[in-house]
Amino acid sequence: MLCIPSVNQGLLRVSGLLLAVVVWLTVPQTCSAGIVIQTLASGADPGGIGTFDIVLENTGTTAADSIFVASFNLQFSIDASTPIQFVDVNTSTAVGTAPYIFGSLQLDSFTRDSFPTQSLTVGDTLLTYPPGYIEVHAGEVFGLAHVVYQLDASAPLRSSYPVHLDQVNKAGGTELFDFFSNVIPIDSAINGQISVVPEPSSLVLAGLVSSLGLALGYRRQRIRSAIPV
């Protein structure tokens, strides 16, 4: 058995303490600014597939409003009575407007839930160190999840259904964390809406029928006006 002299153990303890102090000094601490998590609105036709993104926005206005995100959890759902099922979730959020916060999925699995489902919990943690966090500046928007859903064919047109962000700022729910696993408070959680809309081909057909009706009406009116009284 290898025994380390007590003096070396003391040095190790001091070294560990110094390392912890260095990390604490070099990794920024987060104070919550105007931190918003929002489920974006979406639409699909009856029986169709739709998608929506869940995004993080820092609505602060100054450099001091930056937050430093190292990991997150999302819990979201739709009402059991709705004609909608979640069928997939991934990190392919809108690259141009809200790129995925960590660039790509860091953990082996984004969710442990099975599909289809009406309630999902997802999460990820940045594994790259340094820095071990992503700085979200004031005014920046990042994607957290890209959700795919299936609408039942019986869904009535022009109906809409809310997507709920659940258990906000509560353990195991919708949370943000900094490098030290401290909770970054979420100031606002905005639920989204899934709307049932006609498929594009139906809209085009309806437009053609409407245009044809107007044209026929105009032609009849011209014929009547041309007949002598």
C-alpha positions, 0 to 999 in steps of 0.5 A: 500500500502506497502511503503519501506523507502528511505534508504532501497530503496538505500540499495536495489539499492546498493545491486543490483549494488554489485550483478551485479559487482560480476556476471561481475567479476565471469563470464568470458568475451569472446574474439574471437579466431579462431571460426569456424562454419561448416556444415559437408558434407553428402550424400544420394541416390536418394529418400533417407534420409540423415543427417548432423551436424553443428558444432562449432570448436575453432581453437585456440591454447592456454588457453587464446583462450577459449570462453564462449557460453551461447546461439546461433542461426543458420540460414541455407538453400539450394537453392530453385532449389535443389531436397532437403527438410529439414524434421527434426532438433534436438540436436542428434549430434555425441556424440563421436566427436561433442557432443551437446554443452548444453548436451540436448535441453534447450528451449521448441522448437529448431525451429519455422519453419515448415517442409518440408522446404529449410530454417531453423532457430534454436537456444538454450540457456543454462538455468543452472546457475551457470555457465550459459555458456559452456567453449569451449577450444582451439581445442574443437568441439561441435555440434550445430544441427543435420539436417535430409533431404529428397532427391527427387527420381529424383536427378541425381547421383553424383550431389552435392548441397551446404548448406549455413550458412546465415546471419553470425554475423548478428542479427537473423542469425547465431550468438554466444552469451556469458552470457551477450548476447554479440556477440561472433564473428564467424571468419569463416563459412564453407558451406557444401555439400550434394552429391547424391550417389548410395545406398549401394546395388547398389554399391555391385551389380555393384561390383559383375557385374564388378568382374564377367565380369573380371572373365569371361574375364580371363576364356576366355583368358585361353581357347584361350591360351589353344587351339593349333594354 
